[in-house]
């Protein structure tokens, strides 16, 4: 296929979704394409870390100028795949390749909980949309898709350390204080420092978990940017996280990873990517999982995260570390 001078990639949200675009932009750039990424303004700092991206534009600030014809793009890849993005991309008078969302299959999976209906990894569905621009198919092993981290000045815990991601966009992705306290108590046998990661909403919990004498924890919740949080993840010997953007960052950096699943489930297609050794998933024992694609828990439903087998988390840590105390 002839080289395309300029491609606009549309992926509006959110942190984890953008990180999963990394292998797509990396291969597009490796094949000679000039990649511009359009995302929501709140996620521009993450988008600038994607390999192969020449320029990042803001949905809120720049889309009017794009629609007016400046700058011009030869092709458009819509990886958002919503009615809003389809409608907007259709107005650009350019050839558009669109990410197809499996609405029916996903609805059946959420309704029946039958894991035989598992969706393919979203990275491969992104790649299907970008396939017309790949010479010889999707080849993630042929490119470096790791995030391009800017220089960050942040004091990290003494190496090696374990990073605990306390946050999550919805309750169905988050553990409560008592669950994290139990996990931290179990981790004490490994005698490794702990780094607590989260946003302003987790600042109080992080402070409370950090305070007990001998906790070995350093609290970054509410005091660091997303990119600084990535830095903590990048250098961790092990990451424990729910279904969050930081979970996807850990997978992108190929860090040893334990992912925790409650209202969401790996069968929805957003499991850590790529799959590699020293990676484990701990899944709720609740029969109500998966409950939703984003982690929302209906008012009438008990939070599946409350049935996460915490003892399996500690067992998974022991299995991954195997007496290895270096990242």
DOLUM-884133 format. One record per residue (C-alpha): x, y, z. Coordinates in nm, 4 decimals. Example, Ala and Ser with C-alpha at 12.3 -4.5 7.8 and 13.67 -1.06 7.14 Angstrom:
2
{u = 1.2300&v = -0.4500&w = 0.7800} $
{u = 1.3670&v = -0.1060&w = 0.7140} $
//
This chain:
327
{u = 0.0000&v = 0.0000&w = 0.0000} $
{u = 0.1365&v = 0.3497&w = -0.0785} $
{u = 0.2518&v = 0.5533&w = 0.2136} $
{u = -0.0029&v = 0.7920&w = 0.3596} $
{u = 0.1322&v = 1.1366&w = 0.4376} $
{u = -0.0954&v = 1.2203&w = 0.7269} $
{u = -0.3420&v = 1.0216&w = 0.9410} $
{u = -0.5747&v = 1.1607&w = 1.2068} $
{u = -0.6400&v = 0.9067&w = 1.4847} $
{u = -0.9471&v = 0.9828&w = 1.6977} $
{u = -0.9617&v = 0.8380&w = 2.0495} $
{u = -1.1315&v = 1.0750&w = 2.2896} $
{u = -1.1051&v = 0.8927&w = 2.6231} $
{u = -0.9754&v = 0.7776&w = 2.8638} $
{u = -0.6321&v = 0.7008&w = 3.0134} $
{u = -0.6396&v = 0.3234&w = 2.9722} $
{u = -0.8050&v = 0.3437&w = 2.6306} $
{u = -0.5329&v = 0.5789&w = 2.5065} $
{u = -0.2538&v = 0.3575&w = 2.6378} $
{u = -0.4027&v = 0.0674&w = 2.4417} $
{u = -0.3709&v = 0.2791&w = 2.1254} $
{u = 0.0102&v = 0.2806&w = 2.1684} $
{u = 0.0851&v = -0.0282&w = 1.9535} $
{u = -0.1324&v = 0.1164&w = 1.6754} $
{u = 0.0367&v = 0.4563&w = 1.6608} $
{u = 0.3791&v = 0.2950&w = 1.6971} $
{u = 0.3274&v = 0.0730&w = 1.3927} $
{u = 0.1655&v = 0.3488&w = 1.1858} $
{u = 0.4697&v = 0.5690&w = 1.2435} $
{u = 0.7126&v = 0.2830&w = 1.1798} $
{u = 0.5572&v = 0.2396&w = 0.8350} $
{u = 0.6103&v = 0.6032&w = 0.7442} $
{u = 0.2771&v = 0.7601&w = 0.8342} $
{u = 0.2536&v = 1.0978&w = 1.0067} $
{u = 0.0186&v = 1.0447&w = 1.3006} $
{u = -0.1886&v = 1.3151&w = 1.4680} $
{u = -0.4013&v = 1.2106&w = 1.7636} $
{u = -0.7241&v = 1.3830&w = 1.8652} $
{u = -0.8340&v = 1.3314&w = 2.2273} $
{u = -1.0158&v = 1.5115&w = 2.5058} $
{u = -0.8137&v = 1.7948&w = 2.6510} $
{u = -0.7981&v = 1.6306&w = 2.9958} $
{u = -0.5947&v = 1.3412&w = 2.8518} $
{u = -0.3446&v = 1.5313&w = 2.6372} $
{u = -0.0576&v = 1.4623&w = 2.8777} $
{u = -0.1160&v = 1.0887&w = 2.8316} $
{u = -0.1573&v = 1.1157&w = 2.4544} $
{u = 0.1775&v = 1.2943&w = 2.4210} $
{u = 0.3434&v = 0.9837&w = 2.5658} $
{u = 0.2145&v = 0.7577&w = 2.2880} $
{u = 0.4918&v = 0.6355&w = 2.0574} $
{u = 0.4716&v = 0.7479&w = 1.6968} $
{u = 0.2416&v = 1.0435&w = 1.7602} $
{u = 0.3688&v = 1.3554&w = 1.5847} $
{u = 0.1074&v = 1.5937&w = 1.7229} $
{u = -0.1750&v = 1.5865&w = 1.9790} $
{u = -0.4892&v = 1.7938&w = 1.9267} $
{u = -0.7696&v = 1.8724&w = 2.1702} $
{u = -1.1297&v = 1.7727&w = 2.1001} $
{u = -1.2581&v = 2.0758&w = 2.2867} $
{u = -1.0125&v = 2.3327&w = 2.1447} $
{u = -0.9064&v = 2.2131&w = 1.7990} $
{u = -1.1892&v = 2.0215&w = 1.6368} $
{u = -1.3487&v = 2.3326&w = 1.4823} $
{u = -1.0220&v = 2.4106&w = 1.3049} $
{u = -0.9875&v = 2.0522&w = 1.1858} $
{u = -1.3398&v = 2.0573&w = 1.0456} $
{u = -1.2631&v = 2.3859&w = 0.8672} $
{u = -0.9827&v = 2.2100&w = 0.6819} $
{u = -0.6714&v = 2.3183&w = 0.8692} $
{u = -0.4691&v = 2.1107&w = 0.9082} $
{u = -0.5521&v = 1.8658&w = 0.6293} $
{u = -0.5360&v = 1.4883&w = 0.6718} $
{u = -0.5296&v = 1.2207&w = 0.4058} $
{u = -0.7101&v = 0.9588&w = 0.6144} $
{u = -0.8957&v = 0.9279&w = 0.9452} $
{u = -0.8993&v = 0.6331&w = 1.1863} $
{u = -1.1872&v = 0.6591&w = 1.4326} $
{u = -1.0943&v = 0.4457&w = 1.7338} $
{u = -1.3721&v = 0.5958&w = 1.9455} $
{u = -1.6424&v = 0.4311&w = 1.7370} $
{u = -1.9369&v = 0.6129&w = 1.8964} $
{u = -2.2227&v = 0.7829&w = 1.7145} $
{u = -2.0722&v = 1.1204&w = 1.8102} $
{u = -1.7284&v = 1.0423&w = 1.6681} $
{u = -1.8723&v = 0.8773&w = 1.3573} $
{u = -2.0892&v = 1.1798&w = 1.2861} $
{u = -1.8003&v = 1.4221&w = 1.3326} $
{u = -1.5510&v = 1.2171&w = 1.1297} $
{u = -1.8072&v = 1.1857&w = 0.8516} $
{u = -1.8053&v = 1.5638&w = 0.8144} $
{u = -1.4334&v = 1.5797&w = 0.7337} $
{u = -1.4758&v = 1.4620&w = 0.3726} $
{u = -1.1960&v = 1.2106&w = 0.4167} $
{u = -1.1850&v = 0.8327&w = 0.3996} $
{u = -1.2628&v = 0.7044&w = 0.7516} $
{u = -1.1752&v = 0.3647&w = 0.8970} $
{u = -1.3858&v = 0.2997&w = 1.2080} $
{u = -1.3387&v = 0.0826&w = 1.5153} $
{u = -1.6428&v = -0.1417&w = 1.5374} $
{u = -1.7877&v = -0.1922&w = 1.8838} $
{u = -1.9478&v = -0.5349&w = 1.9489} $
{u = -2.2596&v = -0.3909&w = 2.1149} $
{u = -2.4752&v = -0.7030&w = 2.0877} $
{u = -2.2138&v = -0.9535&w = 2.2024} $
{u = -2.1130&v = -0.7278&w = 2.4915} $
{u = -2.4758&v = -0.6856&w = 2.5959} $
{u = -2.5253&v = -1.0618&w = 2.5933} $
{u = -2.2089&v = -1.1107&w = 2.8001} $
{u = -2.3251&v = -0.8573&w = 3.0597} $
{u = -2.6722&v = -1.0115&w = 3.0678} $
{u = -2.5832&v = -1.3807&w = 3.0785} $
{u = -2.2337&v = -1.3663&w = 3.2419} $
{u = -2.1316&v = -1.6441&w = 3.0007} $
{u = -1.7536&v = -1.6156&w = 2.9584} $
{u = -1.7797&v = -1.8127&w = 2.6334} $
{u = -1.8984&v = -1.4794&w = 2.4882} $
{u = -1.5638&v = -1.3161&w = 2.5741} $
{u = -1.4661&v = -1.0296&w = 2.3460} $
{u = -1.1340&v = -1.0213&w = 2.1654} $
{u = -0.8688&v = -0.7864&w = 2.3105} $
{u = -0.9499&v = -0.4262&w = 2.2267} $
{u = -0.5970&v = -0.3729&w = 2.0887} $
{u = -0.6714&v = -0.6257&w = 1.8150} $
{u = -1.0025&v = -0.4557&w = 1.7413} $
{u = -0.8188&v = -0.1228&w = 1.7137} $
{u = -0.5732&v = -0.2941&w = 1.4801} $
{u = -0.8595&v = -0.4154&w = 1.2603} $
{u = -0.9664&v = -0.0536&w = 1.2088} $
{u = -0.6102&v = 0.0476&w = 1.1249} $
{u = -0.5468&v = -0.2583&w = 0.9050} $
{u = -0.5731&v = -0.0698&w = 0.5718} $
{u = -0.2652&v = 0.1286&w = 0.6741} $
{u = -0.0522&v = -0.1646&w = 0.7858} $
{u = 0.1796&v = -0.3276&w = 0.5347} $
{u = 0.1602&v = -0.7002&w = 0.6069} $
{u = -0.0842&v = -0.6878&w = 0.8965} $
{u = -0.0593&v = -0.5968&w = 1.2628} $
{u = 0.2885&v = -0.6774&w = 1.3972} $
{u = 0.3170&v = -0.5525&w = 1.7568} $
{u = 0.6343&v = -0.7522&w = 1.8154} $
{u = 0.8088&v = -0.5519&w = 1.5441} $
{u = 0.7731&v = -0.2103&w = 1.7105} $
{u = 0.8480&v = -0.0501&w = 2.0456} $
{u = 0.5056&v = 0.0498&w = 2.1804} $
{u = 0.6188&v = 0.1560&w = 2.5278} $
{u = 0.5064&v = 0.4970&w = 2.6457} $
{u = 0.7562&v = 0.7772&w = 2.5820} $
{u = 0.7977&v = 0.9219&w = 2.9277} $
{u = 0.9085&v = 1.2843&w = 2.9723} $
{u = 1.1701&v = 1.3666&w = 3.2323} $
{u = 1.0045&v = 1.3483&w = 3.5727} $
{u = 1.1661&v = 1.4565&w = 3.8983} $
{u = 0.9996&v = 1.2511&w = 4.1672} $
{u = 1.1408&v = 1.0849&w = 4.4756} $
{u = 1.0676&v = 0.7130&w = 4.4516} $
{u = 1.0692&v = 0.4587&w = 4.7346} $
{u = 1.3805&v = 0.2558&w = 4.7959} $
{u = 1.4135&v = -0.0159&w = 4.5329} $
{u = 1.2633&v = -0.2681&w = 4.4964} $
{u = 0.9088&v = -0.1637&w = 4.5880} $
{u = 0.5476&v = -0.2678&w = 4.5260} $
{u = 0.3016&v = -0.0147&w = 4.3800} $
{u = -0.0614&v = -0.0313&w = 4.4956} $
{u = -0.3172&v = 0.1546&w = 4.2818} $
{u = -0.5966&v = 0.2544&w = 4.5184} $
{u = -0.8211&v = 0.4410&w = 4.2747} $
{u = -1.0672&v = 0.3514&w = 4.0039} $
{u = -1.3213&v = 0.5435&w = 3.8004} $
{u = -1.6178&v = 0.3646&w = 3.9636} $
{u = -1.6825&v = 0.1690&w = 4.2827} $
{u = -1.6892&v = -0.1603&w = 4.0929} $
{u = -1.3168&v = -0.1199&w = 4.0232} $
{u = -1.2078&v = -0.0119&w = 4.3714} $
{u = -1.1255&v = -0.1897&w = 4.6950} $
{u = -1.2173&v = -0.0232&w = 5.0229} $
{u = -0.9852&v = 0.0770&w = 5.3059} $
{u = -1.0201&v = -0.2484&w = 5.5002} $
{u = -0.9412&v = -0.4601&w = 5.1929} $
{u = -0.6248&v = -0.2611&w = 5.1200} $
{u = -0.5248&v = -0.2797&w = 5.4859} $
{u = -0.5598&v = -0.6583&w = 5.4721} $
{u = -0.3521&v = -0.6755&w = 5.1539} $
{u = -0.0833&v = -0.4528&w = 5.3057} $
{u = -0.0706&v = -0.6697&w = 5.6150} $
{u = -0.0199&v = -0.9747&w = 5.3925} $
{u = 0.2537&v = -0.7963&w = 5.1948} $
{u = 0.4522&v = -0.7237&w = 5.5095} $
{u = 0.6138&v = -1.0701&w = 5.4922} $
{u = 0.7943&v = -0.9651&w = 5.1720} $
{u = 0.9598&v = -0.6692&w = 5.3508} $
{u = 0.9372&v = -0.4402&w = 5.0489} $
{u = 0.8438&v = -0.0701&w = 5.0527} $
{u = 0.4983&v = 0.0172&w = 4.9218} $
{u = 0.3977&v = 0.3059&w = 4.6931} $
{u = 0.0310&v = 0.4119&w = 4.7107} $
{u = -0.1048&v = 0.5639&w = 4.3885} $
{u = -0.4344&v = 0.7435&w = 4.3392} $
{u = -0.6010&v = 1.0748&w = 4.2719} $
{u = -0.7356&v = 1.3426&w = 4.5060} $
{u = -1.0308&v = 1.1152&w = 4.5899} $
{u = -0.7903&v = 0.8604&w = 4.7407} $
{u = -0.5737&v = 1.1126&w = 4.9272} $
{u = -0.7434&v = 1.0491&w = 5.2634} $
{u = -0.7282&v = 0.6719&w = 5.2280} $
{u = -0.3657&v = 0.6867&w = 5.1201} $
{u = -0.2760&v = 0.9028&w = 5.4192} $
{u = -0.4515&v = 0.6645&w = 5.6577} $
{u = -0.2798&v = 0.3610&w = 5.5046} $
{u = 0.0598&v = 0.5334&w = 5.5177} $
{u = 0.0407&v = 0.6494&w = 5.8794} $
{u = 0.0683&v = 0.3305&w = 6.0879} $
{u = 0.4196&v = 0.2809&w = 6.2187} $
{u = 0.5980&v = 0.0174&w = 6.0184} $
{u = 0.3573&v = 0.0258&w = 5.7222} $
{u = 0.6498&v = 0.0838&w = 5.4866} $
{u = 0.4195&v = 0.2857&w = 5.2621} $
{u = 0.4772&v = 0.6125&w = 5.0749} $
{u = 0.1593&v = 0.7925&w = 4.9762} $
{u = 0.1449&v = 0.9550&w = 4.6301} $
{u = -0.2354&v = 0.9886&w = 4.6252} $
{u = -0.3519&v = 1.3381&w = 4.5373} $
{u = 0.0005&v = 1.4802&w = 4.5300} $
{u = 0.1202&v = 1.3627&w = 4.1876} $
{u = 0.0155&v = 1.4032&w = 3.8269} $
{u = -0.0886&v = 1.1113&w = 3.6093} $
{u = 0.2519&v = 1.1170&w = 3.4390} $
{u = 0.4291&v = 1.1132&w = 3.7762} $
{u = 0.2092&v = 0.8174&w = 3.8702} $
{u = 0.3274&v = 0.6449&w = 3.5530} $
{u = 0.6842&v = 0.7022&w = 3.6710} $
{u = 0.6094&v = 0.5213&w = 3.9982} $
{u = 0.4560&v = 0.2352&w = 3.7994} $
{u = 0.7447&v = 0.2190&w = 3.5530} $
{u = 1.0030&v = 0.1533&w = 3.8249} $
{u = 0.7987&v = -0.0763&w = 4.0493} $
{u = 0.9081&v = -0.4353&w = 4.1092} $
{u = 0.5388&v = -0.5295&w = 4.1155} $
{u = 0.2093&v = -0.3468&w = 4.0567} $
{u = -0.1267&v = -0.4369&w = 4.2136} $
{u = -0.4174&v = -0.2559&w = 4.0522} $
{u = -0.7820&v = -0.2751&w = 3.9689} $
{u = -0.9066&v = -0.2197&w = 3.6140} $
{u = -0.7535&v = 0.1268&w = 3.5724} $
{u = -0.5358&v = 0.3313&w = 3.3419} $
{u = -0.2415&v = 0.2604&w = 3.5730} $
{u = -0.3023&v = -0.1120&w = 3.5232} $
{u = -0.2668&v = -0.0604&w = 3.1480} $
{u = 0.0453&v = 0.1512&w = 3.2025} $
{u = 0.1992&v = -0.1327&w = 3.4042} $
{u = 0.1300&v = -0.3752&w = 3.1195} $
{u = 0.2709&v = -0.1297&w = 2.8661} $
{u = 0.5915&v = -0.1069&w = 3.0725} $
{u = 0.5938&v = -0.4877&w = 3.1060} $
{u = 0.6000&v = -0.4659&w = 3.4844} $
{u = 0.5069&v = -0.7664&w = 3.7004} $
{u = 0.1340&v = -0.7121&w = 3.7502} $
{u = -0.1599&v = -0.8397&w = 3.9534} $
{u = -0.4895&v = -0.7083&w = 3.8167} $
{u = -0.8045&v = -0.7062&w = 4.0316} $
{u = -1.1508&v = -0.7544&w = 3.8789} $
{u = -1.4939&v = -0.6892&w = 4.0283} $
{u = -1.7758&v = -0.5253&w = 3.8316} $
{u = -1.5626&v = -0.5460&w = 3.5176} $
{u = -1.4045&v = -0.8650&w = 3.3862} $
{u = -1.1180&v = -0.9553&w = 3.1486} $
{u = -1.3787&v = -1.1152&w = 2.9193} $
{u = -1.4914&v = -0.7639&w = 2.8211} $
{u = -1.1686&v = -0.7299&w = 2.6205} $
{u = -0.9840&v = -0.4779&w = 2.8356} $
{u = -0.7496&v = -0.7146&w = 3.0163} $
{u = -0.3862&v = -0.6024&w = 3.0477} $
{u = -0.2140&v = -0.6037&w = 2.7094} $
{u = 0.0158&v = -0.7599&w = 2.6145} $
{u = 0.0013&v = -1.0869&w = 2.8076} $
{u = 0.3400&v = -1.1892&w = 2.9498} $
{u = 0.4999&v = -1.3920&w = 3.2284} $
{u = 0.4715&v = -1.2564&w = 3.5846} $
{u = 0.1184&v = -1.1330&w = 3.5251} $
{u = -0.1845&v = -1.2606&w = 3.7191} $
{u = -0.5553&v = -1.1757&w = 3.7362} $
{u = -0.7513&v = -1.2066&w = 4.0614} $
{u = -1.1252&v = -1.2124&w = 3.9884} $
{u = -1.4208&v = -1.1677&w = 4.2209} $
{u = -1.6111&v = -1.4756&w = 4.3280} $
{u = -1.9380&v = -1.2881&w = 4.2759} $
{u = -2.1711&v = -1.4468&w = 4.0208} $
{u = -2.2753&v = -1.0934&w = 3.9204} $
{u = -1.9520&v = -1.0225&w = 3.7314} $
{u = -1.9243&v = -0.8718&w = 3.4796} $
{u = -2.1796&v = -0.6143&w = 3.5901} $
{u = -2.0931&v = -0.3255&w = 3.3573} $
{u = -1.8378&v = -0.2199&w = 3.0992} $
{u = -1.7136&v = 0.0814&w = 3.3001} $
{u = -1.7341&v = -0.0556&w = 3.6539} $
{u = -2.0572&v = 0.1108&w = 3.7575} $
{u = -2.2539&v = -0.0890&w = 4.0147} $
{u = -2.6362&v = -0.0566&w = 4.0019} $
{u = -2.7941&v = 0.0641&w = 4.3253} $
{u = -2.9617&v = -0.2708&w = 4.3839} $
{u = -2.6448&v = -0.4788&w = 4.3376} $
{u = -2.3755&v = -0.5524&w = 4.5989} $
{u = -2.0323&v = -0.4400&w = 4.4813} $
{u = -1.8533&v = -0.7465&w = 4.3337} $
{u = -1.5203&v = -0.6057&w = 4.4557} $
{u = -1.6296&v = -0.6945&w = 4.8088} $
{u = -1.6017&v = -1.0600&w = 4.7083} $
{u = -1.2495&v = -1.0358&w = 4.5753} $
{u = -1.0469&v = -1.3273&w = 4.7224} $
{u = -0.7782&v = -1.1232&w = 4.8969} $
{u = -0.5787&v = -1.4301&w = 4.9953} $
{u = -0.5269&v = -1.4977&w = 4.6233} $
{u = -0.3636&v = -1.1561&w = 4.5881} $
{u = -0.0943&v = -1.2480&w = 4.8421} $
{u = -0.0482&v = -1.5908&w = 4.6819} $
{u = -0.0066&v = -1.4233&w = 4.3428} $
{u = 0.2549&v = -1.1868&w = 4.4856} $
{u = 0.4540&v = -1.4819&w = 4.6203} $
{u = 0.4247&v = -1.6614&w = 4.2875} $
{u = 0.5437&v = -1.3625&w = 4.0855} $
{u = 0.8279&v = -1.2503&w = 4.3095} $
{u = 0.9708&v = -1.5994&w = 4.3700} $
{u = 1.2400&v = -1.4509&w = 4.5893} $
{u = 1.3313&v = -1.1999&w = 4.3147} $
{u = 1.3715&v = -0.8621&w = 4.4779} $
{u = 1.4870&v = -0.6556&w = 4.1821} $
{u = 1.2606&v = -0.4929&w = 3.9207} $
//
